[in-house]
Each structure stands twice: as C-alpha cells, then as structure tokens.
Amino acid sequence: MKKLLYITFVCLVVLSASAQTQPEATVTQSANLPLEVDSTAGQYVDLGLPSGTLWKTENEQDTYYTYDQATDVFGNSLPTANQFLELINTCQWVWLGNGCTVTGPNGKAVFFPAVGFSSCGGEVSEVGAFGFYWSSTPLDATEYPHSFDLANEELSAYCLVLGQGNIMKYSLLRCKGLSVRLVYTPAP
C-alpha cells in the first residue's frame, strides 16, 4: 500500500509539474559546490536578488511545520510565493544528491536540503529525494488552476518543491509538515 501511495504521489508531482503554468527551473546536477557557499549558521545571505531579499543560511530547526504553525511562529519572516519565484527565476540551482545549492546573481549561494515532508498524519517521506518549503502565501485558485489540492483551496498554501529534476512553486494541504527557510527584506 505504501509503495502504491508513493508511486501515486510521484506521478501526481510529475503530472502537476508538466501541466503547471507557473515558472519552474531546471536543476543542474553537479558534484562541485559553487565557490561562495555561505554556511554561516543562522545568518542571512545577500544573493544579489532584484528585490534585495536576504535568505537565511539554514532551515529552522530539524522539524516539520504545518502551514498554520509556520505562519504563527515566523510571521513576516516566512517567504512569500513571489520571493520563491524570484529565487527560481533569478538563481542557478545545482542538485548535489541531497539537495540544491542556489547561487544568486552576485555569486553567493545557500544550500536547500532535500528534507522531504510529513503527511497530515505525521508520516515522514521523500527525505533525500525532495525538499518542501512553506511560503506565507495561501493558495489562489485563479492564479494556480492546476493545483493537486485545488478541491481544498481554502486548506492549501503555496510552497517551494525541489528535486533532482526541477524546482517549482507548488501548493499542498496546510496540514502537511514542511520545512521553513526564513527571509529578511531590508527597508528601502
């Protein structure tokens, strides 16, 4: 039964990705790290993005958060769906076998590990294969008509999904447990 659920999940992710109207990026595979991966624990990195958004170098704790937990605990420090799109469209993504190094226009980089997710019931899966990260943006069905969870629009939110083949903005049920990567946008 688990194998059937896994195969169904992977097929749905692939089908959704191919039908999606939102931008996605191709992930390059490489065993080499970029020259400037900033690994300073708990610090924010300026990747040289047009918005000026700074990305934290690490995920928040080694835990999964539901959407409501993530927005309650982290508030405005949680990236928006548009900040994820900027990261997708502006940066170079390199798959390293256990996640992606994301290199900005200025050559600085951060690493997003493929930490998987937890189901609404708490079962963890896809560790090492995919990374799932909450945004602060609830699902908007008019913008994202090919969502897997469209039937539950009010119960879904946008997230970033990364894997060996691509990176994309996606949506999932808010009860699922995803990782959190914080951002900071300096005042203009």
C-alpha positions in Angstrom: 0.0 0.0 0.0 2.8 2.4 0.9 4.5 1.7 -2.5 1.3 2.4 -4.3 0.9 5.7 -2.4 4.5 6.7 -3.2 4.1 5.9 -6.9 0.8 7.9 -7.0 2.5 10.8 -5.3 5.4 10.9 -7.6 3.1 10.6 -10.7 1.0 13.5 -9.4 4.0 15.7 -8.8 5.3 14.9 -12.4 1.8 15.5 -13.9 1.3 18.7 -12.0 4.7 20.0 -13.0 4.1 19.3 -16.7 0.6 21.0 -16.6 1.7 23.9 -14.5 1.5 27.5 -15.8 3.9 28.9 -13.2 7.6 29.2 -14.0 9.9 26.4 -12.9 13.7 26.0 -13.3 15.8 23.1 -14.4 18.2 21.8 -11.8 21.7 21.1 -13.0 23.4 18.1 -11.5 26.9 18.5 -10.2 29.3 17.2 -7.6 31.1 20.6 -7.3 30.0 23.3 -4.9 30.0 26.9 -6.1 32.9 29.0 -4.9 31.0 31.0 -2.4 28.5 28.9 -0.4 27.8 30.9 2.8 27.5 28.3 5.6 27.5 30.8 8.5 25.0 29.2 10.9 21.8 31.3 11.3 23.0 34.2 9.2 21.3 35.8 6.2 22.9 35.9 2.8 22.6 38.6 0.1 22.3 36.6 -3.1 22.1 39.8 -5.2 18.4 39.5 -5.9 16.5 42.4 -7.5 14.1 42.7 -4.5 17.0 42.9 -2.1 15.6 39.8 -0.2 18.2 38.1 2.1 17.9 34.3 2.6 18.8 32.6 5.8 21.7 30.0 5.5 19.8 27.2 7.3 16.4 25.8 7.8 14.5 26.5 11.0 15.3 23.6 13.4 15.2 20.0 12.3 11.4 19.8 12.3 8.4 20.0 10.0 5.8 22.7 10.4 2.2 22.8 9.3 1.3 25.9 7.4 -0.5 27.4 10.4 2.4 26.7 12.7 4.8 28.2 10.3 2.8 31.4 9.8 2.1 31.7 13.5 5.7 31.2 14.6 7.6 33.0 11.9 5.1 35.6 10.5 6.6 38.0 8.1 9.9 36.2 8.1 8.4 33.4 6.1 9.0 33.9 2.3 6.1 34.8 0.0 5.3 32.7 -3.1 6.7 35.7 -5.1 10.0 35.5 -3.2 10.3 31.8 -4.1 9.5 32.7 -7.8 12.3 35.3 -7.7 14.7 32.7 -6.3 13.6 30.2 -9.0 13.8 32.7 -11.9 17.0 34.6 -10.9 19.3 32.0 -9.4 21.2 28.9 -10.6 20.1 25.7 -9.0 22.6 22.7 -8.7 21.5 19.3 -7.4 24.1 17.8 -5.2 22.4 14.4 -4.4 20.9 15.6 -1.2 19.5 19.0 -2.0 20.3 22.1 -4.1 22.8 24.8 -4.0 21.2 28.0 -5.0 23.6 30.6 -6.4 22.5 34.2 -6.8 23.5 36.7 -9.5 26.3 38.0 -7.2 27.9 34.5 -6.9 26.9 33.9 -3.3 25.0 30.8 -2.5 22.9 28.9 0.1 22.0 25.2 0.3 18.4 23.9 0.4 18.5 20.3 1.7 16.0 17.7 0.3 14.4 17.1 3.7 11.1 15.6 2.5 7.9 16.3 4.2 5.4 14.8 6.7 1.9 13.8 5.8 -1.1 15.3 7.6 -0.9 12.2 9.8 2.8 12.8 10.6 4.4 10.2 8.4 7.7 11.4 7.0 8.7 10.6 3.4 10.8 11.8 0.5 13.9 12.6 2.6 16.9 12.9 0.3 14.7 13.0 -2.8 12.7 16.2 -2.5 12.7 19.4 -0.4 9.4 21.1 0.5 9.4 24.6 2.0 6.4 26.7 3.1 5.7 30.1 1.8 3.4 32.6 3.7 1.0 32.8 0.7 -2.3 30.9 0.8 -3.5 29.2 -2.4 -5.2 31.4 -5.1 -7.1 29.1 -7.4 -7.4 31.8 -10.1 -3.6 32.1 -10.3 -2.8 28.4 -10.0 -5.6 26.4 -11.7 -3.6 23.1 -11.9 -3.2 22.5 -8.2 -3.3 19.0 -6.9 -5.2 20.3 -3.8 -7.5 22.6 -5.7 -10.6 20.9 -4.3 -9.4 22.2 -0.9 -8.4 25.7 -1.9 -9.1 27.2 1.5 -7.0 24.4 3.1 -4.0 24.8 0.8 -1.0 27.1 0.5 2.0 27.7 -1.8 5.3 26.0 -1.2 8.6 25.5 -2.9 9.4 22.0 -4.1 12.9 21.0 -5.2 14.1 17.7 -6.5 16.7 16.2 -8.8 14.9 17.2 -12.0 13.4 20.6 -11.3 12.3 23.3 -8.9 8.9 24.8 -8.8 6.2 26.7 -6.9 3.5 24.3 -5.9 0.6 24.0 -3.4 -0.1 21.5 -0.7 -2.6 21.0 2.1 -1.8 23.2 5.1 -1.9 20.2 7.4 1.2 18.7 5.8 4.5 19.3 7.6 7.1 21.1 5.5 10.5 22.8 6.2 10.9 26.5 6.7 13.6 28.8 5.4 13.3 32.4 6.5 14.0 35.6 4.6 14.7 39.2 5.5 14.0 42.2 3.3 15.8 45.4 4.4 13.7 48.6 4.3 14.3 50.7 1.2 
